[in-house]
């Protein structure tokens, strides 16, 4: 038994040396529940909003934390982010049917100077809906991971929805905030 313990200790110690290319002094970033709640509360009524709380340099790539509000009464178009920015949704309020994959119907590239491209998602293509995708009901507390380049669309909403979006950005398209 002492030999096994010594072996395990030796293995653990050899793997404990940090990678010298990593900046170990980079501080952590907090996104407090109060900031998330304030962003949800201050969303403009009656329209879709996608508000950045923080975008942080993580050492070679950026990660953005956003809150999206979607009133049930607004038209929900489909979108494909034509880049490698993935999205992780955490549902804060409401429920709806999210469609991912498939093909965009009536695709149109977002203008290069639009807010969607310059501040939110990078180069993107809009569509009126999706054909052939996978539908699922998403509700408060659920999490969905959407890879970059995957079409997605809220095809139906049971109520107004709000969700936290984490956007890992390996190409540095999102600007720090």
N, C-alpha and C positions, 0 to 999 in steps of 0.2 A: 504493500500500500504506500509506504513512503516513497518508493521509486516512481510510482504513477503520479503522485502528488508533485514530486520534483520535476518530472517530465512536463506536466501540465503547466506548472509555474514557468518553466523555461519557454514553452510555446507562447504563453500569454505575454511574457516580457519581450520576446523578439517581435511580436506584432504591435507593441505599444509605442513604437517610435513614430511620431507624426510625419506625414509627407512634407518635406522641406519646401515644396512649391506652393503650399497652402498658407494663406495669410491667417495666422491664428489670433491676430489682434482685432479682427473684424467684429464689431459689436452686434449683438442680437437686436432685433426690432420688434417692438410690441405693437399690436393692434388691439386696443382695448374694446370691450363690449360696449362701452359708452360711445366710442367713436362710430361703431357699426350702427348702434341704435339711433344716434343723431343723424347719420347719413340716410337711414331709412325714413326717419321722421321728416327730414328737410327735402325730400324728393319732390320735384315739381308735380302737382296733382294733374291727373288726366293725360299724362304722356309717359312714354318709356324713358327711363333715365338709367345711365350706366356711369356711376361716379367713382373715381379713384379715391381711395383712402390713403394708400401708400404704394409707391413703386420703389423697390430697393435693389441696389447692386449687391448681388450675392457672391461676387467674386468670379467673374467670367460670364455671368448671365443675370438678367433682372427677374424679379418676381413682383407682380402687381396684385394688390388686394382691392377689390372693387365691390360695390353693392349695386345690383340691378333691381329696379322696380318696374313692374309691368302691370298696368291696370287692365282688368278684364275687357274693358270697352275699347281698347286700342287694337288696330290691325297688327297681327303678329306675322312679320315676314320671316323667311328663312335666311340663313347666312352660312357661308363657308369662309373661314379665315385662311387665305391663300399663303400660309406661312407655317412655321413650326410652333407657334404659340398654342399650347394646350389650355383647356379651361377645366377647372374643378368647381362644380356648383355645390353649395351647401344651402338647402332651402330654409329660409327664415320664416316665411309666412305664405299661406295659401297652398294651392295645389293645381296641377294642370297636366296635360299630356305633352310630353317631349318626344319628338321624333329625331333620330340621329341616323346618319348614313344615307344611302340612296343617292338620288340625283336632284339637284336644284331645278325647279321649273321656272322659266323666264329669267335666266341668269343675267345679271348686270354688274359689272365691276364698279366698286365704290370709287368715287373720284379721289385721286391721290392727295388732294388737300382737304378732304373731309375729316371731321373729328374722329370718326370710326378708324380711319387709317392713321392719323397723326397722333392720337392720344389713347385709343382704347385697344384695338386689335391688330393694327398693321394692315397690310393689303388684304382686302376682303371682297367677296362676291355675294351680292344679294339675290334672292329669288322670291317668288310669290308663295311657294310651298315646296315640299319634298315629295318625290315619288319613290316608292320602293324602300323606304327606310324602316327602322325598328321603332315602334311606339311603346311608351311606358308611362304609367301614371307616376308623377313625382309630387311629394307632399312635404310639409314641414318636417325637418330633421333628416331628410334623405340627402344623399351625396351622389353626384354623377361626375364621371371623368370623361372629358371629350378631347380626343387627340387633335392636334393641329391638322387642318385640312379636311376635317369631318363636317359635312353639312349638318345643321341642327335647326330645329324649328318648334316653337310652341304651337301645336295644332289646335288645342282647346284649353280653356282655363275655366276652372270652377269658381274662382274668385281672383281678386288682385293678388299678385305674387311678388315676393321680394326674396332675393337670394344673394349670398356672398359668393363672389367669384375669385378664385386664385388663378393667376395667369403666369405660369413659368414661361420665360421668354429667352430661349437660348441664342437668339440672334440680335439682342439688344435693340429691339424695335420700340419698346416701351420706355419712356423717359422717366427718370427718377423724380419722385415727388416727396 
